[in-house]
Amino acid sequence: MFTGRIGELGAVEQIKGDVLRVRAPKSAGRVRDGGSACVNGVRLTVRPVDDALEAVLSAETRRRSTFDTLAAGDAVNVETPL
């Protein structure tokens, strides 16, 4: 369950093909492999990698979100579940 409160401001490290990688050290420390996180209001299944979160984006998620407009260095809102 998500509260709608932004836990931290992350930075897009990479968005290549269907993989999104966001530098978010605080959130990466709270999430397990296969866990959930909201990035810019979109719930994603993520895995922590170092101090970042990595997610595979489906075509439907890309179509219904603004992820295709993101570039490396862009700031994103990150929230972890309760």
N, CA, C and O atoms as a CHARMM CRD file, in Angstrom:
* protein
*
  328
    1    1 MET  N      0.84200  -1.15600   0.00000 PROA 1      0.00000
    2    1 MET  CA     0.00000   0.00000   0.00000 PROA 1      0.00000
    3    1 MET  C      0.90200   1.23800   0.00000 PROA 1      0.00000
    4    1 MET  O      1.91700   1.28700   0.69500 PROA 1      0.00000
    5    2 PHE  N      0.50900   2.23000  -0.79200 PROA 2      0.00000
    6    2 PHE  CA     1.25700   3.47500  -0.89200 PROA 2      0.00000
    7    2 PHE  C      0.44300   4.60900  -0.27400 PROA 2      0.00000
    8    2 PHE  O     -0.78400   4.62100  -0.37000 PROA 2      0.00000
    9    3 THR  N      1.12200   5.55400   0.35500 PROA 3      0.00000
   10    3 THR  CA     0.45000   6.66200   1.02000 PROA 3      0.00000
   11    3 THR  C      0.28100   7.87900   0.11700 PROA 3      0.00000
   12    3 THR  O     -0.57400   8.72900   0.37100 PROA 3      0.00000
   13    4 GLY  N      1.08500   7.96400  -0.92500 PROA 4      0.00000
   14    4 GLY  CA     1.07600   9.14200  -1.77700 PROA 4      0.00000
   15    4 GLY  C      2.11300  10.16000  -1.34900 PROA 4      0.00000
   16    4 GLY  O      2.25600  11.20800  -1.98000 PROA 4      0.00000
   17    5 ARG  N      2.83900   9.86100  -0.28300 PROA 5      0.00000
   18    5 ARG  CA     3.90900  10.74700   0.18300 PROA 5      0.00000
   19    5 ARG  C      5.21300  10.36100  -0.51400 PROA 5      0.00000
   20    5 ARG  O      5.61900   9.19900  -0.50600 PROA 5      0.00000
   21    6 ILE  N      5.84100  11.33700  -1.10300 PROA 6      0.00000
   22    6 ILE  CA     7.09200  11.08700  -1.80900 PROA 6      0.00000
   23    6 ILE  C      8.18700  10.83900  -0.78600 PROA 6      0.00000
   24    6 ILE  O      8.41900  11.65900   0.10200 PROA 6      0.00000
   25    7 GLY  N      8.85900   9.69800  -0.92100 PROA 7      0.00000
   26    7 GLY  CA     9.91000   9.34100   0.02600 PROA 7      0.00000
   27    7 GLY  C     11.22900  10.00500  -0.27600 PROA 7      0.00000
   28    7 GLY  O     11.98100  10.34900   0.63600 PROA 7      0.00000
   29    8 GLU  N     11.51700  10.18800  -1.55000 PROA 8      0.00000
   30    8 GLU  CA    12.74900  10.86300  -1.93800 PROA 8      0.00000
   31    8 GLU  C     12.68500  11.27100  -3.40000 PROA 8      0.00000
   32    8 GLU  O     11.87700  10.76400  -4.17800 PROA 8      0.00000
   33    9 LEU  N     13.54100  12.18000  -3.73900 PROA 9      0.00000
   34    9 LEU  CA    13.67000  12.62500  -5.10800 PROA 9      0.00000
   35    9 LEU  C     14.83700  11.84700  -5.70200 PROA 9      0.00000
   36    9 LEU  O     15.98100  11.99800  -5.27300 PROA 9      0.00000
   37   10 GLY  N     14.53200  11.00800  -6.70000 PROA 10     0.00000
   38   10 GLY  CA    15.56300  10.20400  -7.33100 PROA 10     0.00000
   39   10 GLY  C     16.00600  10.84200  -8.63900 PROA 10     0.00000
   40   10 GLY  O     15.43200  11.83300  -9.08900 PROA 10     0.00000
   41   11 ALA  N     17.02600  10.26200  -9.23500 PROA 11     0.00000
   42   11 ALA  CA    17.53700  10.75300 -10.51900 PROA 11     0.00000
   43   11 ALA  C     17.63500   9.58600 -11.48100 PROA 11     0.00000
   44   11 ALA  O     18.15800   8.52800 -11.13200 PROA 11     0.00000
   45   12 VAL  N     17.13600   9.77500 -12.68100 PROA 12     0.00000
   46   12 VAL  CA    17.22500   8.73500 -13.69700 PROA 12     0.00000
   47   12 VAL  C     18.69400   8.54900 -14.05000 PROA 12     0.00000
   48   12 VAL  O     19.36300   9.48800 -14.48000 PROA 12     0.00000
   49   13 GLU  N     19.18500   7.33500 -13.86400 PROA 13     0.00000
   50   13 GLU  CA    20.55600   7.01800 -14.26900 PROA 13     0.00000
   51   13 GLU  C     20.56800   6.57200 -15.72400 PROA 13     0.00000
   52   13 GLU  O     21.44900   6.93500 -16.50300 PROA 13     0.00000
   53   14 GLN  N     19.56600   5.77700 -16.06100 PROA 14     0.00000
   54   14 GLN  CA    19.52600   5.22300 -17.40900 PROA 14     0.00000
   55   14 GLN  C     18.10200   4.81200 -17.74100 PROA 14     0.00000
   56   14 GLN  O     17.38200   4.27400 -16.90000 PROA 14     0.00000
   57   15 ILE  N     17.71500   5.07100 -18.96100 PROA 15     0.00000
   58   15 ILE  CA    16.48200   4.50400 -19.49000 PROA 15     0.00000
   59   15 ILE  C     16.83600   4.05300 -20.89900 PROA 15     0.00000
   60   15 ILE  O     16.96800   4.85400 -21.82400 PROA 15     0.00000
   61   16 LYS  N     16.98300   2.74500 -21.02300 PROA 16     0.00000
   62   16 LYS  CA    17.46000   2.17400 -22.28400 PROA 16     0.00000
   63   16 LYS  C     16.59400   0.96700 -22.61000 PROA 16     0.00000
   64   16 LYS  O     16.49100   0.02900 -21.82000 PROA 16     0.00000
   65   17 GLY  N     15.98200   1.00100 -23.76700 PROA 17     0.00000
   66   17 GLY  CA    15.07500  -0.08000 -24.12700 PROA 17     0.00000
   67   17 GLY  C     13.92500  -0.11200 -23.15100 PROA 17     0.00000
   68   17 GLY  O     13.21500   0.87900 -22.98600 PROA 17     0.00000
   69   18 ASP  N     13.73800  -1.24100 -22.50700 PROA 18     0.00000
   70   18 ASP  CA    12.63400  -1.35800 -21.55400 PROA 18     0.00000
   71   18 ASP  C     13.10100  -1.32400 -20.10100 PROA 18     0.00000
   72   18 ASP  O     12.33000  -1.66700 -19.20500 PROA 18     0.00000
   73   19 VAL  N     14.34300  -0.91800 -19.84800 PROA 19     0.00000
   74   19 VAL  CA    14.89200  -0.89300 -18.48800 PROA 19     0.00000
   75   19 VAL  C     15.05100   0.54900 -18.00300 PROA 19     0.00000
   76   19 VAL  O     15.66000   1.38600 -18.66900 PROA 19     0.00000
   77   20 LEU  N     14.49000   0.80700 -16.83700 PROA 20     0.00000
   78   20 LEU  CA    14.61400   2.10500 -16.16900 PROA 20     0.00000
   79   20 LEU  C     15.45700   1.90600 -14.91700 PROA 20     0.00000
   80   20 LEU  O     15.19600   1.01500 -14.10900 PROA 20     0.00000
   81   21 ARG  N     16.46200   2.74500 -14.77300 PROA 21     0.00000
   82   21 ARG  CA    17.31600   2.68600 -13.57400 PROA 21     0.00000
   83   21 ARG  C     17.32800   4.06600 -12.94100 PROA 21     0.00000
   84   21 ARG  O     17.67900   5.06000 -13.57700 PROA 21     0.00000
   85   22 VAL  N     16.93000   4.10500 -11.65700 PROA 22     0.00000
   86   22 VAL  CA    16.80200   5.36600 -10.92700 PROA 22     0.00000
   87   22 VAL  C     17.71200   5.34000  -9.70500 PROA 22     0.00000
   88   22 VAL  O     17.62500   4.42200  -8.88800 PROA 22     0.00000
   89   23 ARG  N     18.58300   6.33300  -9.57100 PROA 23     0.00000
   90   23 ARG  CA    19.42000   6.46300  -8.38000 PROA 23     0.00000
   91   23 ARG  C     18.54000   6.97800  -7.25000 PROA 23     0.00000
   92   23 ARG  O     18.06500   8.11300  -7.29100 PROA 23     0.00000
   93   24 ALA  N     18.32600   6.13800  -6.24300 PROA 24     0.00000
   94   24 ALA  CA    17.47800   6.47400  -5.09000 PROA 24     0.00000
   95   24 ALA  C     17.97100   5.65900  -3.89600 PROA 24     0.00000
   96   24 ALA  O     17.35100   4.65700  -3.53900 PROA 24     0.00000
   97   25 PRO  N     19.07200   6.07200  -3.27700 PROA 25     0.00000
   98   25 PRO  CA    19.69800   5.26700  -2.22600 PROA 25     0.00000
   99   25 PRO  C     18.80300   4.95000  -1.03300 PROA 25     0.00000
  100   25 PRO  O     18.82900   3.83100  -0.52200 PROA 25     0.00000
  101   26 LYS  N     18.02000   5.91100  -0.58900 PROA 26     0.00000
  102   26 LYS  CA    17.13100   5.69400   0.55900 PROA 26     0.00000
  103   26 LYS  C     16.09100   4.61600   0.23300 PROA 26     0.00000
  104   26 LYS  O     15.85200   3.71500   1.03700 PROA 26     0.00000
  105   27 SER  N     15.48500   4.71300  -0.93100 PROA 27     0.00000
  106   27 SER  CA    14.45400   3.75400  -1.33800 PROA 27     0.00000
  107   27 SER  C     15.05100   2.38800  -1.66400 PROA 27     0.00000
  108   27 SER  O     14.44700   1.36100  -1.35700 PROA 27     0.00000
  109   28 ALA  N     16.23000   2.36700  -2.28300 PROA 28     0.00000
  110   28 ALA  CA    16.86900   1.09700  -2.63000 PROA 28     0.00000
  111   28 ALA  C     17.16900   0.27500  -1.38000 PROA 28     0.00000
  112   28 ALA  O     17.14600  -0.95500  -1.41900 PROA 28     0.00000
  113   29 GLY  N     17.44800   0.95300  -0.28500 PROA 29     0.00000
  114   29 GLY  CA    17.71000   0.25700   0.96700 PROA 29     0.00000
  115   29 GLY  C     16.46600  -0.31800   1.61600 PROA 29     0.00000
  116   29 GLY  O     16.57000  -1.14400   2.52300 PROA 29     0.00000
  117   30 ARG  N     15.29300   0.10000   1.17100 PROA 30     0.00000
  118   30 ARG  CA    14.03400  -0.36000   1.76700 PROA 30     0.00000
  119   30 ARG  C     13.31800  -1.42100   0.94100 PROA 30     0.00000
  120   30 ARG  O     12.34500  -2.01100   1.40900 PROA 30     0.00000
  121   31 VAL  N     13.78400  -1.67400  -0.28200 PROA 31     0.00000
  122   31 VAL  CA    13.07200  -2.56400  -1.20200 PROA 31     0.00000
  123   31 VAL  C     13.88000  -3.83600  -1.43900 PROA 31     0.00000
  124   31 VAL  O     15.10400  -3.79500  -1.56300 PROA 31     0.00000
  125   32 ARG  N     13.18400  -4.94900  -1.50000 PROA 32     0.00000
  126   32 ARG  CA    13.81900  -6.23000  -1.83500 PROA 32     0.00000
  127   32 ARG  C     13.63400  -6.52000  -3.31800 PROA 32     0.00000
  128   32 ARG  O     12.81800  -5.88900  -3.98900 PROA 32     0.00000
  129   33 ASP  N     14.39000  -7.46700  -3.81100 PROA 33     0.00000
  130   33 ASP  CA    14.25800  -7.89900  -5.20000 PROA 33     0.00000
  131   33 ASP  C     12.82600  -8.36000  -5.45800 PROA 33     0.00000
  132   33 ASP  O     12.31300  -9.21800  -4.74000 PROA 33     0.00000
  133   34 GLY  N     12.18200  -7.80000  -6.47200 PROA 34     0.00000
  134   34 GLY  CA    10.79100  -8.13300  -6.77700 PROA 34     0.00000
  135   34 GLY  C      9.79300  -7.31500  -6.00100 PROA 34     0.00000
  136   34 GLY  O      8.58700  -7.54300  -6.10100 PROA 34     0.00000
  137   35 GLY  N     10.27800  -6.35900  -5.22300 PROA 35     0.00000
  138   35 GLY  CA     9.41000  -5.49100  -4.44200 PROA 35     0.00000
  139   35 GLY  C      8.78200  -4.40700  -5.30700 PROA 35     0.00000
  140   35 GLY  O      8.94300  -4.39300  -6.52800 PROA 35     0.00000
  141   36 SER  N      8.07100  -3.50800  -4.66100 PROA 36     0.00000
  142   36 SER  CA     7.36100  -2.44600  -5.36900 PROA 36     0.00000
  143   36 SER  C      7.90200  -1.07800  -4.99800 PROA 36     0.00000
  144   36 SER  O      8.40000  -0.86000  -3.89300 PROA 36     0.00000
  145   37 ALA  N      7.79100  -0.16900  -5.94300 PROA 37     0.00000
  146   37 ALA  CA     8.08200   1.24300  -5.71100 PROA 37     0.00000
  147   37 ALA  C      7.24500   2.04300  -6.69500 PROA 37     0.00000
  148   37 ALA  O      6.95400   1.58100  -7.79900 PROA 37     0.00000
  149   38 CYS  N      6.86800   3.22900  -6.29200 PROA 38     0.00000
  150   38 CYS  CA     6.18900   4.15600  -7.19900 PROA 38     0.00000
  151   38 CYS  C      7.22600   5.14000  -7.70900 PROA 38     0.00000
  152   38 CYS  O      7.94700   5.76500  -6.93100 PROA 38     0.00000
  153   39 VAL  N      7.28900   5.26700  -9.00300 PROA 39     0.00000
  154   39 VAL  CA     8.17700   6.23800  -9.63300 PROA 39     0.00000
  155   39 VAL  C      7.29500   7.17500 -10.43900 PROA 39     0.00000
  156   39 VAL  O      6.62400   6.75600 -11.38200 PROA 39     0.00000
  157   40 ASN  N      7.30300   8.43900 -10.06200 PROA 40     0.00000
  158   40 ASN  CA     6.41900   9.43900 -10.68000 PROA 40     0.00000
  159   40 ASN  C      4.96200   8.98200 -10.69800 PROA 40     0.00000
  160   40 ASN  O      4.23100   9.21700 -11.66100 PROA 40     0.00000
  161   41 GLY  N      4.55600   8.32200  -9.60400 PROA 41     0.00000
  162   41 GLY  CA     3.16600   7.91400  -9.45200 PROA 41     0.00000
  163   41 GLY  C      2.79000   6.60000 -10.09900 PROA 41     0.00000
  164   41 GLY  O      1.63000   6.19400 -10.04100 PROA 41     0.00000
  165   42 VAL  N      3.75700   5.92100 -10.71900 PROA 42     0.00000
  166   42 VAL  CA     3.48800   4.63900 -11.38700 PROA 42     0.00000
  167   42 VAL  C      4.11800   3.52900 -10.56400 PROA 42     0.00000
  168   42 VAL  O      5.32000   3.55200 -10.30000 PROA 42     0.00000
  169   43 ARG  N      3.31200   2.55700 -10.15800 PROA 43     0.00000
  170   43 ARG  CA     3.81000   1.43000  -9.37900 PROA 43     0.00000
  171   43 ARG  C      4.60000   0.50400 -10.29600 PROA 43     0.00000
  172   43 ARG  O      4.11500   0.08700 -11.34700 PROA 43     0.00000
  173   44 LEU  N      5.82300   0.18900  -9.88000 PROA 44     0.00000
  174   44 LEU  CA     6.69100  -0.67900 -10.65800 PROA 44     0.00000
  175   44 LEU  C      7.22000  -1.81000  -9.79400 PROA 44     0.00000
  176   44 LEU  O      7.40100  -1.64100  -8.58800 PROA 44     0.00000
  177   45 THR  N      7.46600  -2.95200 -10.39800 PROA 45     0.00000
  178   45 THR  CA     8.17300  -4.03300  -9.73900 PROA 45     0.00000
  179   45 THR  C      9.64800  -3.74900  -9.95500 PROA 45     0.00000
  180   45 THR  O     10.10100  -3.62000 -11.09200 PROA 45     0.00000
  181   46 VAL  N     10.39900  -3.65200  -8.86500 PROA 46     0.00000
  182   46 VAL  CA    11.79000  -3.21500  -8.94800 PROA 46     0.00000
  183   46 VAL  C     12.72800  -4.20800  -8.28100 PROA 46     0.00000
  184   46 VAL  O     12.31500  -5.13000  -7.57800 PROA 46     0.00000
  185   47 ARG  N     14.00500  -3.97700  -8.53400 PROA 47     0.00000
  186   47 ARG  CA    15.04500  -4.69500  -7.80300 PROA 47     0.00000
  187   47 ARG  C     16.10400  -3.67700  -7.44000 PROA 47     0.00000
  188   47 ARG  O     16.45600  -2.83000  -8.26100 PROA 47     0.00000
  189   48 PRO  N     16.61900  -3.74600  -6.21600 PROA 48     0.00000
  190   48 PRO  CA    17.66900  -2.81800  -5.81900 PROA 48     0.00000
  191   48 PRO  C     19.00100  -3.22500  -6.43000 PROA 48     0.00000
  192   48 PRO  O     19.36300  -4.40200  -6.40800 PROA 48     0.00000
  193   49 VAL  N     19.72000  -2.27300  -6.96500 PROA 49     0.00000
  194   49 VAL  CA    21.04700  -2.49400  -7.53100 PROA 49     0.00000
  195   49 VAL  C     21.93200  -1.37300  -7.00700 PROA 49     0.00000
  196   49 VAL  O     21.77700  -0.22100  -7.41200 PROA 49     0.00000
  197   50 ASP  N     22.85800  -1.70100  -6.11100 PROA 50     0.00000
  198   50 ASP  CA    23.69500  -0.70100  -5.45300 PROA 50     0.00000
  199   50 ASP  C     22.77600   0.32100  -4.76900 PROA 50     0.00000
  200   50 ASP  O     21.97600  -0.05600  -3.91200 PROA 50     0.00000
  201   51 ASP  N     22.87400   1.57200  -5.12300 PROA 51     0.00000
  202   51 ASP  CA    22.01700   2.61000  -4.54400 PROA 51     0.00000
  203   51 ASP  C     20.93400   3.04900  -5.51600 PROA 51     0.00000
  204   51 ASP  O     20.48300   4.19400  -5.48800 PROA 51     0.00000
  205   52 ALA  N     20.52200   2.12700  -6.37300 PROA 52     0.00000
  206   52 ALA  CA    19.53300   2.45800  -7.39800 PROA 52     0.00000
  207   52 ALA  C     18.42000   1.41400  -7.42500 PROA 52     0.00000
  208   52 ALA  O     18.54700   0.32800  -6.86100 PROA 52     0.00000
  209   53 LEU  N     17.33900   1.77100  -8.08900 PROA 53     0.00000
  210   53 LEU  CA    16.23500   0.85300  -8.34300 PROA 53     0.00000
  211   53 LEU  C     16.18600   0.60500  -9.84300 PROA 53     0.00000
  212   53 LEU  O     16.34100   1.52600 -10.64500 PROA 53     0.00000
  213   54 GLU  N     15.97100  -0.64100 -10.20500 PROA 54     0.00000
  214   54 GLU  CA    15.90000  -0.99000 -11.61900 PROA 54     0.00000
  215   54 GLU  C     14.57000  -1.68000 -11.88000 PROA 54     0.00000
  216   54 GLU  O     14.14900  -2.54800 -11.11600 PROA 54     0.00000
  217   55 ALA  N     13.91300  -1.28800 -12.96600 PROA 55     0.00000
  218   55 ALA  CA    12.61600  -1.86300 -13.32000 PROA 55     0.00000
  219   55 ALA  C     12.56600  -2.11400 -14.82000 PROA 55     0.00000
  220   55 ALA  O     13.14300  -1.36700 -15.61100 PROA 55     0.00000
  221   56 VAL  N     11.86800  -3.17600 -15.19400 PROA 56     0.00000
  222   56 VAL  CA    11.60600  -3.45400 -16.59600 PROA 56     0.00000
  223   56 VAL  C     10.21600  -2.90100 -16.90100 PROA 56     0.00000
  224   56 VAL  O      9.23700  -3.25900 -16.24600 PROA 56     0.00000
  225   57 LEU  N     10.14200  -2.03300 -17.89400 PROA 57     0.00000
  226   57 LEU  CA     8.88500  -1.38000 -18.25700 PROA 57     0.00000
  227   57 LEU  C      8.20300  -2.12700 -19.39500 PROA 57     0.00000
  228   57 LEU  O      8.81500  -2.40500 -20.42600 PROA 57     0.00000
  229   58 SER  N      6.94300  -2.44300 -19.19600 PROA 58     0.00000
  230   58 SER  CA     6.18300  -3.08100 -20.27600 PROA 58     0.00000
  231   58 SER  C      5.78300  -2.02200 -21.30300 PROA 58     0.00000
  232   58 SER  O      5.82100  -0.82400 -21.02300 PROA 58     0.00000
  233   59 ALA  N      5.41000  -2.47000 -22.46600 PROA 59     0.00000
  234   59 ALA  CA     4.96000  -1.54900 -23.51400 PROA 59     0.00000
  235   59 ALA  C      3.73100  -0.77500 -23.04000 PROA 59     0.00000
  236   59 ALA  O      3.59600   0.41400 -23.33000 PROA 59     0.00000
  237   60 GLU  N      2.84800  -1.43500 -22.32500 PROA 60     0.00000
  238   60 GLU  CA     1.63900  -0.77600 -21.81600 PROA 60     0.00000
  239   60 GLU  C      1.98000   0.30700 -20.79900 PROA 60     0.00000
  240   60 GLU  O      1.38800   1.38600 -20.82000 PROA 60     0.00000
  241   61 THR  N      2.93000   0.02800 -19.90900 PROA 61     0.00000
  242   61 THR  CA     3.35200   1.03500 -18.93100 PROA 61     0.00000
  243   61 THR  C      3.95600   2.23900 -19.63900 PROA 61     0.00000
  244   61 THR  O      3.67100   3.38000 -19.27600 PROA 61     0.00000
  245   62 ARG  N      4.77700   1.99700 -20.63100 PROA 62     0.00000
  246   62 ARG  CA     5.39100   3.09800 -21.38400 PROA 62     0.00000
  247   62 ARG  C      4.32800   3.90800 -22.11000 PROA 62     0.00000
  248   62 ARG  O      4.41800   5.13400 -22.18500 PROA 62     0.00000
  249   63 ARG  N      3.33200   3.22900 -22.63800 PROA 63     0.00000
  250   63 ARG  CA     2.28200   3.90700 -23.39500 PROA 63     0.00000
  251   63 ARG  C      1.42500   4.79800 -22.49200 PROA 63     0.00000
  252   63 ARG  O      0.98800   5.86900 -22.91200 PROA 63     0.00000
  253   64 ARG  N      1.18700   4.36100 -21.26600 PROA 64     0.00000
  254   64 ARG  CA     0.27900   5.07900 -20.36600 PROA 64     0.00000
  255   64 ARG  C      0.98500   6.00600 -19.37400 PROA 64     0.00000
  256   64 ARG  O      0.33600   6.59200 -18.50800 PROA 64     0.00000
  257   65 SER  N      2.27800   6.14000 -19.49200 PROA 65     0.00000
  258   65 SER  CA     3.03100   7.00600 -18.58300 PROA 65     0.00000
  259   65 SER  C      3.88500   7.99300 -19.39100 PROA 65     0.00000
  260   65 SER  O      3.84200   8.02300 -20.62100 PROA 65     0.00000
  261   66 THR  N      4.64900   8.78400 -18.66400 PROA 66     0.00000
  262   66 THR  CA     5.55000   9.73100 -19.32300 PROA 66     0.00000
  263   66 THR  C      6.99400   9.23900 -19.30800 PROA 66     0.00000
  264   66 THR  O      7.91400  10.02900 -19.51800 PROA 66     0.00000
  265   67 PHE  N      7.20400   7.95600 -19.06500 PROA 67     0.00000
  266   67 PHE  CA     8.56400   7.42400 -18.98600 PROA 67     0.00000
  267   67 PHE  C      9.34100   7.61100 -20.28300 PROA 67     0.00000
  268   67 PHE  O     10.56300   7.75400 -20.24600 PROA 67     0.00000
  269   68 ASP  N      8.67200   7.61400 -21.41300 PROA 68     0.00000
  270   68 ASP  CA     9.37400   7.79700 -22.68700 PROA 68     0.00000
  271   68 ASP  C      9.95300   9.19500 -22.85000 PROA 68     0.00000
  272   68 ASP  O     10.79600   9.41700 -23.71900 PROA 68     0.00000
  273   69 THR  N      9.51500  10.13300 -22.03100 PROA 69     0.00000
  274   69 THR  CA    10.04200  11.50000 -22.12400 PROA 69     0.00000
  275   69 THR  C     11.22500  11.72200 -21.18100 PROA 69     0.00000
  276   69 THR  O     11.84500  12.78500 -21.21500 PROA 69     0.00000
  277   70 LEU  N     11.54700  10.73100 -20.33900 PROA 70     0.00000
  278   70 LEU  CA    12.63800  10.86700 -19.38200 PROA 70     0.00000
  279   70 LEU  C     13.99000  10.65700 -20.04900 PROA 70     0.00000
  280   70 LEU  O     14.11300   9.94000 -21.04200 PROA 70     0.00000
  281   71 ALA  N     14.99300  11.29700 -19.47900 PROA 71     0.00000
  282   71 ALA  CA    16.37100  11.12800 -19.92800 PROA 71     0.00000
  283   71 ALA  C     17.26600  11.03800 -18.69100 PROA 71     0.00000
  284   71 ALA  O     16.85600  11.40200 -17.58800 PROA 71     0.00000
  285   72 ALA  N     18.47100  10.55800 -18.88600 PROA 72     0.00000
  286   72 ALA  CA    19.42300  10.45400 -17.78300 PROA 72     0.00000
  287   72 ALA  C     19.59600  11.82400 -17.13100 PROA 72     0.00000
  288   72 ALA  O     19.75700  12.83700 -17.81100 PROA 72     0.00000
  289   73 GLY  N     19.56100  11.82900 -15.80300 PROA 73     0.00000
  290   73 GLY  CA    19.71100  13.06200 -15.04500 PROA 73     0.00000
  291   73 GLY  C     18.40300  13.70200 -14.62500 PROA 73     0.00000
  292   73 GLY  O     18.39500  14.57600 -13.75800 PROA 73     0.00000
  293   74 ASP  N     17.28600  13.28000 -15.23000 PROA 74     0.00000
  294   74 ASP  CA    15.98600  13.84000 -14.85300 PROA 74     0.00000
  295   74 ASP  C     15.60900  13.41900 -13.43500 PROA 74     0.00000
  296   74 ASP  O     15.87500  12.28900 -13.02600 PROA 74     0.00000
  297   75 ALA  N     14.99300  14.32300 -12.69600 PROA 75     0.00000
  298   75 ALA  CA    14.52200  14.04000 -11.35300 PROA 75     0.00000
  299   75 ALA  C     13.16400  13.34600 -11.41000 PROA 75     0.00000
  300   75 ALA  O     12.31700  13.69300 -12.23300 PROA 75     0.00000
  301   76 VAL  N     12.96300  12.35800 -10.52800 PROA 76     0.00000
  302   76 VAL  CA    11.69100  11.63700 -10.43900 PROA 76     0.00000
  303   76 VAL  C     11.31400  11.47500  -8.97200 PROA 76     0.00000
  304   76 VAL  O     12.18700  11.40600  -8.10700 PROA 76     0.00000
  305   77 ASN  N     10.03600  11.41500  -8.69800 PROA 77     0.00000
  306   77 ASN  CA     9.53900  11.15000  -7.34900 PROA 77     0.00000
  307   77 ASN  C      9.56800   9.65300  -7.09700 PROA 77     0.00000
  308   77 ASN  O      9.14300   8.87100  -7.94700 PROA 77     0.00000
  309   78 VAL  N     10.06100   9.25400  -5.94400 PROA 78     0.00000
  310   78 VAL  CA    10.14000   7.83800  -5.59900 PROA 78     0.00000
  311   78 VAL  C      9.46000   7.62500  -4.25200 PROA 78     0.00000
  312   78 VAL  O      9.69400   8.36000  -3.29300 PROA 78     0.00000
  313   79 GLU  N      8.61300   6.60000  -4.20600 PROA 79     0.00000
  314   79 GLU  CA     7.90800   6.25400  -2.97100 PROA 79     0.00000
  315   79 GLU  C      7.95600   4.74200  -2.79200 PROA 79     0.00000
  316   79 GLU  O      7.74400   3.99400  -3.74600 PROA 79     0.00000
  317   80 THR  N      8.22900   4.30000  -1.58700 PROA 80     0.00000
  318   80 THR  CA     8.18600   2.87200  -1.27700 PROA 80     0.00000
  319   80 THR  C      6.91000   2.56300  -0.49800 PROA 80     0.00000
  320   80 THR  O      6.33900   3.45100   0.13600 PROA 80     0.00000
  321   81 PRO  N      6.46500   1.32000  -0.54100 PROA 81     0.00000
  322   81 PRO  CA     5.21400   0.98500   0.15800 PROA 81     0.00000
  323   81 PRO  C      5.38900   0.96500   1.67300 PROA 81     0.00000
  324   81 PRO  O      6.50100   0.89900   2.19600 PROA 81     0.00000
  325   82 LEU  N      4.24800   1.02500   2.35700 PROA 82     0.00000
  326   82 LEU  CA     4.26300   0.92600   3.81600 PROA 82     0.00000
  327   82 LEU  C      4.73500  -0.43300   4.17800 PROA 82     0.00000
  328   82 LEU  O      4.83300  -0.75700   5.36100 PROA 82     0.00000
